[in-house]
Amino acid sequence: MPGGPYDLDPTDRRIVAALQANGRASWTEIAALIGTSVTTVARRAQQLIADGLVRVAVAPQPGGGPTDLLIVRVRCAPGSQLPTARALAARPEVRFVAVMTGVHDLVAEVLVPAGSSMHGVLTAVQRIAGVQATVADLLLHTYKSDHEWSRRLLDGNAAPVTPPVHNCPPTHLDEVDERIVAALRQDGRTSFHGVALGLGVSESTVRRRFESLYGAGCVQVITLVPAAALGFEAELLFWLSVAPARLDAVARELAGLPGVRYVAATLGQESLMCEVILPTHGDVLEFTTRTLARIDGVRSWVAGVELLTVKRGFVVTPWAARRIGGTPTDPTARPVDATGGPGTDSDDGTTLPRPRSARGIRRSTRIPARRT
């Protein structure tokens, strides 16, 4: 890999894009997709994970379990952004944290578990040292939550895919399911055998339950990587004011755009929130003037640049952990164990149905038996 923390060559970037399409794809499948050797894929992927630039994890789908989700914008005391972000990320009910430009310094997604008080959850956030003010919006509906935004590196001509967002009922995951998901959140490529040993249950139990959750869309395998590492320098969050009669149509039009990673309807001053990834900051002007400005129903917007993504999908990003000093109280914040046999390509014979496809990687895919 070339020098520089985010200076990956085209082969590295395509390996990461393939892992985003399917974080548990075998080295053989990835090598066939990008047109290189299995040894090259295994060696480079192993290094990317060991360096803390890439992390594969299993996370619940949006809406799974808790009843409500709040989008909280936080204004911090001067100079306290990173310590405050660390404290926020350490809270288990916080799914996403980013350091931002603009009026607010941080943005967080905070879950309100069933039976909990929304006021109590917000008060706990407001009591974090460094928090000066907050604005909280209730999330009403998620239109898009896409962890495969880099698929254009695999096929620049591929049509954008807008998969449906699955919402699990609050009691869908039982205690054993939660423990399986928690184990795979730490390392999304751990074998079913490894998970079973850690939890004291049978391998068949882990396999059957995970396949059921995965096939139903209740959990997803996500591959975390800084967008800049793949050549996308602009990560932005937009809050859009939309004519009420056009809200659903605008949200669906935004969800169909390849650079839009996340779209949700919110109850607040602005009615839509979307996350956008673009190749350069120069592309932002075109997106705002030729895309947003031309969508019927969009009245105005406010936006900010994501300076650092600290937590996504309940997982602290390894590159942010280095910046903020780690989050020791967060059970997901641990070093990635990258000793699981680089260059191996065995699997445990498990086939998982996938709800959507990316060209070149099967959505019915075999799960590697060893972690990478």
C-alpha positions in Angstrom: 0.0 0.0 0.0 1.3 3.5 -0.8 2.4 5.7 2.1 0.0 8.0 3.9 -2.8 6.9 6.3 -5.5 7.0 3.7 -3.5 6.6 0.5 -4.7 3.2 -0.8 -4.0 2.0 -4.3 -6.8 0.8 -6.6 -6.5 -2.8 -5.6 -6.8 -2.0 -1.9 -9.8 0.1 -2.6 -11.6 -2.6 -4.6 -10.9 -5.1 -1.8 -12.5 -2.8 0.7 -15.4 -2.1 -1.7 -15.9 -5.9 -2.0 -15.9 -6.3 1.8 -18.6 -3.5 2.0 -20.7 -5.5 -0.5 -20.3 -8.6 1.7 -18.2 -8.4 4.8 -18.1 -12.2 5.1 -17.3 -13.1 1.5 -14.4 -15.5 1.2 -11.0 -14.5 -0.2 -11.7 -16.6 -3.3 -15.0 -14.7 -4.0 -13.3 -11.3 -3.6 -10.3 -12.3 -5.7 -12.6 -13.5 -8.5 -14.6 -10.2 -8.3 -11.7 -7.8 -8.5 -9.5 -10.0 -10.8 -6.5 -10.7 -8.6 -5.0 -13.6 -6.7 -6.4 -15.1 -3.5 -3.0 -14.6 -1.8 -3.0 -10.9 -2.7 -6.5 -10.3 -1.4 -5.9 -12.2 1.9 -2.5 -10.4 2.5 -3.8 -6.9 1.8 -7.2 -7.3 3.6 -5.3 -8.8 6.6 -3.1 -5.7 6.7 -6.0 -3.2 6.3 -7.8 -4.8 9.3 -4.6 -5.1 11.4 -3.9 -1.4 10.7 -7.3 -0.4 12.0 -8.4 1.1 8.7 -11.1 -1.5 8.1 -13.5 -3.2 10.5 -16.2 -5.7 9.7 -19.0 -6.0 12.2 -22.6 -7.3 12.6 -25.1 -4.7 13.7 -28.9 -4.6 14.2 -30.9 -3.0 11.4 -32.4 0.4 12.1 -35.5 0.1 14.1 -34.6 -3.3 15.5 -35.6 -3.6 19.2 -35.9 -0.1 20.7 -39.1 1.9 20.1 -37.8 5.3 19.3 -34.7 6.9 17.9 -33.6 10.5 18.3 -31.3 12.6 16.1 -29.5 14.8 18.5 -27.4 17.8 17.5 -25.0 18.9 20.2 -23.2 22.2 20.7 -20.0 21.8 22.8 -17.9 24.0 24.9 -14.9 25.3 22.9 -12.2 22.7 22.6 -14.3 19.9 24.1 -15.6 18.3 20.9 -13.4 15.1 21.0 -13.8 14.3 24.7 -17.6 14.9 24.5 -17.7 12.7 21.4 -15.9 10.0 23.3 -18.3 10.2 26.2 -21.3 10.0 23.8 -19.8 7.0 21.9 -19.3 5.1 25.2 -23.0 5.1 25.8 -24.6 1.8 24.6 -27.8 3.4 23.5 -25.9 5.7 21.0 -25.7 4.2 17.5 -23.9 7.0 15.6 -21.7 9.9 16.5 -19.9 12.3 14.2 -17.9 15.5 14.7 -19.3 18.2 12.4 -18.8 21.6 11.1 -21.5 24.2 11.4 -23.6 25.5 14.3 -23.6 22.2 16.1 -20.3 20.3 16.8 -21.6 16.8 17.1 -24.5 14.7 15.7 -25.7 11.5 17.4 -28.3 8.9 16.9 -29.7 7.9 20.4 -32.0 5.0 20.9 -34.8 5.1 23.5 -35.2 1.5 24.7 -38.7 0.2 25.3 -39.9 1.3 28.7 -37.4 4.1 29.0 -38.2 7.8 29.2 -37.3 10.0 26.3 -36.8 12.8 28.7 -34.4 10.7 30.8 -32.3 9.6 27.8 -32.0 13.2 26.6 -31.2 14.4 30.1 -28.3 11.9 30.3 -26.9 13.2 27.1 -27.2 16.8 28.3 -25.4 16.0 31.5 -22.2 14.9 29.6 -19.3 17.2 30.4 -18.8 19.6 27.5 -22.4 19.6 26.3 -23.7 23.2 26.2 -26.9 22.8 24.2 -28.8 20.2 22.2 -31.5 20.0 19.5 -33.3 16.6 19.3 -35.6 15.4 16.5 -37.6 12.2 16.6 -36.9 9.8 13.7 -40.2 8.9 12.0 -39.1 6.7 9.2 -35.9 5.4 7.6 -36.0 5.4 3.8 -32.4 4.3 3.2 -29.5 3.0 5.2 -26.7 1.9 2.8 -23.4 0.5 3.9 -22.4 -0.3 0.3 -21.8 3.3 -0.9 -18.4 2.3 -2.4 -19.9 -0.2 -4.9 -19.2 2.2 -7.7 -15.5 1.2 -7.3 -16.5 -2.3 -8.3 -18.6 -1.3 -11.3 -19.0 2.4 -12.1 -21.9 1.7 -14.4 -23.9 -0.3 -11.8 -27.4 1.1 -11.3 -28.1 2.4 -7.7 -29.8 -0.1 -5.4 -32.2 1.1 -2.8 -32.9 -1.8 -0.5 -35.9 -1.7 1.8 -35.1 -1.0 5.5 -36.4 -3.7 7.8 -37.9 -2.9 11.1 -38.0 -5.6 13.7 -40.6 -5.7 16.4 -39.2 -4.8 19.9 -39.3 -8.4 21.1 -38.0 -10.1 18.0 -34.5 -10.7 19.3 -34.3 -12.8 22.5 -31.4 -13.0 24.9 -29.5 -15.6 22.9 -29.9 -13.6 19.7 -28.6 -10.5 21.4 -25.6 -12.3 22.7 -24.8 -13.7 19.2 -25.1 -10.3 17.6 -23.0 -8.7 20.4 -20.2 -11.3 19.7 -20.3 -10.7 15.9 -20.4 -6.9 16.5 -16.9 -7.2 17.9 -15.6 -9.2 14.8 -18.1 -9.7 12.0 -16.0 -12.4 10.4 -15.8 -14.7 13.5 -16.8 -18.3 12.7 -20.0 -19.7 14.1 -17.8 -22.2 15.9 -15.8 -19.4 17.6 -19.0 -17.6 18.6 -20.5 -20.8 20.0 -17.4 -21.5 22.1 -17.5 -18.0 23.6 -21.2 -18.2 24.4 -21.4 -21.8 25.6 -24.0 -22.8 23.1 -23.8 -25.2 20.1 -22.5 -24.2 16.7 -25.8 -25.2 15.1 -27.7 -22.9 17.4 -25.5 -19.9 16.4 -25.7 -20.8 12.7 -29.5 -21.3 12.7 -30.3 -18.1 14.7 -27.9 -15.9 12.7 -29.1 -17.2 9.4 -32.7 -16.5 10.5 -31.9 -13.0 11.6 -29.8 -12.2 8.6 -32.2 -13.7 6.1 -35.1 -11.7 7.6 -33.0 -8.5 7.5 -32.9 -8.0 11.2 -29.1 -7.7 11.2 -26.6 -6.6 8.7 -22.9 -7.1 8.1 -21.2 -3.8 7.8 -17.6 -2.9 6.8 -16.4 0.4 8.3 -13.8 2.4 6.5 -13.0 6.1 6.3 -14.6 7.5 3.1 -11.4 9.4 2.4 -9.5 6.1 2.2 -11.5 5.1 -0.8 -11.1 8.5 -2.5 -14.3 10.2 -1.3 -13.3 13.3 0.5 -16.7 14.9 1.1 -19.0 13.4 3.8 -22.0 15.6 4.6 -25.2 15.7 6.6 -28.2 17.7 5.2 -31.3 18.7 7.1 -34.0 19.5 4.5 -37.1 21.6 4.8 -39.7 19.9 2.5 -43.3 20.7 1.5 -45.4 18.2 3.6 -47.3 16.9 0.5 -44.0 16.1 -1.2 -42.1 14.6 1.8 -42.4 10.9 0.8 -41.7 11.6 -2.9 -38.6 13.7 -2.1 -37.3 11.1 0.3 -37.6 8.3 -2.2 -36.0 10.4 -5.0 -33.0 11.1 -2.7 -32.8 7.4 -1.7 -32.4 6.5 -5.3 -29.2 8.6 -5.7 -25.9 6.7 -5.6 -24.1 9.3 -3.5 -26.8 9.3 -0.8 -26.1 6.8 2.0 -28.9 7.6 4.5 -32.3 9.2 4.3 -34.8 9.6 7.2 -37.9 11.6 7.9 -37.7 13.5 11.2 -40.1 15.4 13.4 -38.5 18.8 13.9 -37.8 22.1 12.2 -36.5 20.2 9.2 -38.5 17.2 7.9 -35.8 15.1 6.2 -32.2 14.2 7.1 -29.8 12.7 4.6 -26.1 11.7 4.6 -24.2 12.2 1.3 -20.8 11.0 0.2 -19.1 12.7 -2.8 -15.7 12.3 -4.5 -14.6 15.9 -3.8 -15.7 19.0 -2.0 -16.0 20.6 -5.4 -18.9 18.2 -6.2 -20.9 19.7 -3.3 -21.8 22.7 -5.4 -23.2 20.5 -8.2 -25.1 18.4 -5.7 -26.8 21.4 -4.1 -27.4 23.4 -7.2 -28.2 20.7 -9.8 -29.7 18.0 -7.6 -31.3 19.3 -4.4 -32.3 22.6 -6.0 -34.2 20.8 -8.8 -36.1 18.4 -6.6 -39.7 19.5 -6.4 -40.7 20.1 -2.8 -37.3 21.0 -1.3 -37.6 24.4 0.2 -34.3 24.9 2.0 -31.6 23.1 3.8 -28.8 23.4 6.3 -25.7 21.1 6.1 -22.4 20.3 7.8 -19.3 18.4 6.9 -18.5 15.2 8.8 -15.0 15.8 10.2 -14.7 12.5 12.0 -17.1 9.5 12.3 -16.7 8.2 15.8 -19.4 5.5 15.9 -21.6 3.9 13.3 -24.0 0.9 13.7 -23.2 0.8 17.4 -19.5 0.2 16.6 -16.7 2.6 17.5 -14.5 3.2 14.4 -10.9 2.1 14.9 -9.5 5.3 13.3 -11.6 7.5 15.6 -10.6 5.5 18.7 -7.0 6.4 18.0 -8.0 10.1 17.8 -10.2 10.2 20.9 -8.1 7.8 23.0 -10.5 4.9 22.8 -13.8 4.3 24.6 -13.0 1.8 27.4 -16.5 1.6 28.7 -17.9 0.6 25.2 -17.8 -3.2 24.9 -17.3 -2.9 21.1 -14.1 -0.8 21.4 -11.4 -3.4 21.4 -8.4 -4.0 19.1 -9.1 -6.1 16.0 -7.7 -9.6 16.3 -6.2 -10.1 12.8 -4.5 -13.4 13.5 -7.1 -15.6 11.9 -5.1 -17.1 9.1 -4.3 -14.7 6.3 -4.4 -16.5 3.0 -6.8 -19.2 4.1 -10.2 -19.6 2.4 -11.9 -22.4 4.3 -15.6 -22.0 5.2 -18.1 -23.8 7.4 -20.6 -24.6 4.7 -23.2 -22.1 5.8 -25.1 -20.3 3.1 -26.8 -17.0 3.8 -29.6 -15.5 1.8 -28.9 -11.8 1.0 -31.7 -9.3 0.5 -29.9 -7.4 -2.2 -27.0 -7.9 -4.7 -23.9 -6.2 -5.9 -22.6 -7.3 -9.2 -19.9 -10.1 -8.9 -20.6 -11.2 -5.3 -23.3 -13.7 -4.7 -26.0 -12.8 -2.2 -26.2 -16.4 -1.2 -22.6 -16.6 0.1 -20.5 -19.0 2.1 -19.2 -17.8 5.4 -15.5 -18.1 6.1 -14.8 -20.3 9.1 -11.9 -18.2 10.3 -11.7 -14.6 11.3 -9.5 -12.3 9.2 
